[in-house]
């Protein structure tokens, strides 16, 4: 009998999960969001994109000075124990994506920002097992990678089947 090798868990995390942790401590989902990020840190299975990291820095730039934004950018991967795809090096160019590819994703009824993320995932990290976002509904049935991809909110991810969390 041949044992089926279990696929390594690789979790792509959308910007809004990090924004809740960094800015919205009173959000109704803050505790479950924090539990998910703690899980991610411990398991070392998290990935996000340089687009997401730049979006996070842009959102927080209204409340941070230049030094704080630079520190956030550089220390973010260590703070959350996540890998930045393709790279967080400021000296590099943004990931190359064909306009046709982004346009094809937009034709799936997806906003431009979400289409950029989906295009990057499909082009650079098609091996993800989970895509986590508080806006999971925007991504369900929109990402063309493996059929087994689970698109979930952090609450859904942490909820045992048949045992909903409060």
Steps between C-alpha positions, in 0.01 A plus 500: 500500500645836395440787739390823338746775587324781682537835329688764700267768630567836334269784605476822299382787721322808366576853623185545706605229748818694582324838500257383770796394715699818443226762512162375622550354849131562582370320190243230579725243329826615661533205741436228241722690254780505761453127566538432129815714476644319805432168325668628185805621693540169680449279193717713265262433212401856408558682174390840380603708202709811460179664369330422831797629700503825301122534546539455877775764511285735292196459726705555814702788349233746608582428866875427481805713429750408227732311738209295637380408150851385402526296822159344442599401147830343607385328821159383382616153381664434839211641703254257338743225397375518141677477167458790259453390138690553280733708723487793743829653379443868425765495227302254286222575254139410561398152382451480128143417404361502149222753454305227318523280813369776728226580248394134487462505878300825485265322258419259785320800660791603723616851601838617372671473842372147556587411138862599564516272804329209323728540196807496722377192689423313177833598342742475791351274769253253348592250775308679778255285695301784661415860416398694812314831492222665695361562150520133403178530302682732254747221421291181511484332159718778357847350554605242241761289673445158653142381532568419866575867586300614802398868501401587856474772761726461805190402700411225251860378499511465879150353533497123539251339259158471664605714798456870419689758703304781665 
